[in-house]
Amino acid sequence: KIDPFSYKKLAVLFDGIELARGGGGARCMTCPIEREDL
């Protein structure tokens, strides 16, 4: 397993077909998984 927090930058690759399955564009699918409360 890779610890994403052990890198300054991390790129996640996915097939282009996943854009349509995600219901949006690449930007929509890159929302933070974990973020501070608003």
Residue frames relative to the residue before (quaternion, step in Angstrom):
aa qw qx qy qz dx dy dz
K 1.0000 0.0000 0.0000 0.0000 0.00 0.00 0.00
I 0.3214 -0.7285 0.5766 0.1828 3.53 -1.22 0.60
D 0.2955 -0.7310 0.5874 0.1821 3.55 -0.95 0.90
P 0.3230 -0.7872 0.4870 0.1969 3.64 -0.25 1.20
F 0.6461 0.5333 -0.3252 0.4386 3.60 1.15 -0.46
S 0.5968 0.5709 -0.3665 0.4284 3.60 1.26 -0.09
Y 0.6750 0.4427 -0.2818 0.5187 3.61 1.30 0.06
K 0.4796 -0.6326 0.5140 0.3249 3.57 -1.19 0.55
K 0.7804 0.0811 -0.0293 0.6193 3.57 1.09 -0.77
L 0.0233 -0.7920 0.6099 -0.0167 3.55 -1.07 0.76
A 0.1526 -0.7759 0.6074 0.0763 3.57 -0.87 0.95
V 0.1490 -0.7697 0.6171 0.0680 3.55 -0.94 0.95
L 0.2049 -0.7964 0.5621 0.0887 3.57 -0.67 1.12
F 0.0482 0.7782 -0.6250 0.0381 3.54 -1.12 0.73
D 0.5923 -0.5765 0.4270 0.3668 3.55 -1.20 0.52
G 0.6085 -0.5941 0.3943 0.3482 3.58 -1.08 0.75
I 0.5956 0.5818 -0.3666 0.4151 3.61 1.06 -0.64
E 0.5844 0.5951 -0.3689 0.4101 3.58 1.15 -0.53
L 0.5383 0.6154 -0.4108 0.4035 3.63 1.17 -0.43
A 0.6920 0.4640 -0.2765 0.4789 3.57 0.87 -0.94
R 0.6609 0.5116 -0.3110 0.4525 3.57 0.98 -0.78
G 0.6614 0.5202 -0.2997 0.4496 3.57 1.15 -0.61
G 0.4736 -0.7046 0.4219 0.3180 3.59 1.25 -0.16
G 0.7856 0.1897 -0.1359 0.5730 3.58 1.18 0.40
G 0.6556 -0.5005 0.3880 0.4114 3.53 -1.30 -0.24
A 0.7503 -0.3811 0.2807 0.4615 3.53 -1.32 -0.07
R 0.6198 0.5454 -0.3476 0.4445 3.59 1.02 -0.72
C 0.6498 0.5221 -0.3198 0.4505 3.59 0.94 -0.83
M 0.7170 0.4603 -0.2537 0.4580 3.57 1.02 -0.78
T 0.6762 0.4806 -0.3025 0.4693 3.59 1.25 -0.07
C 0.2723 0.7554 -0.5447 0.2417 3.59 1.12 0.51
P 0.6007 -0.5845 0.3887 0.3827 3.60 -1.02 0.67
I 0.4299 -0.6789 0.5328 0.2653 3.54 -1.00 0.83
E 0.7804 0.1259 -0.0442 0.6109 3.54 1.06 -0.80
R 0.1313 0.7973 -0.5814 0.0954 3.59 -0.82 0.91
E 0.6180 -0.5513 0.4122 0.3798 3.53 -1.29 0.36
D 0.5940 -0.5590 0.4367 0.3794 3.57 -1.21 0.51
L 0.4621 -0.6781 0.4988 0.2790 3.55 -1.13 0.67
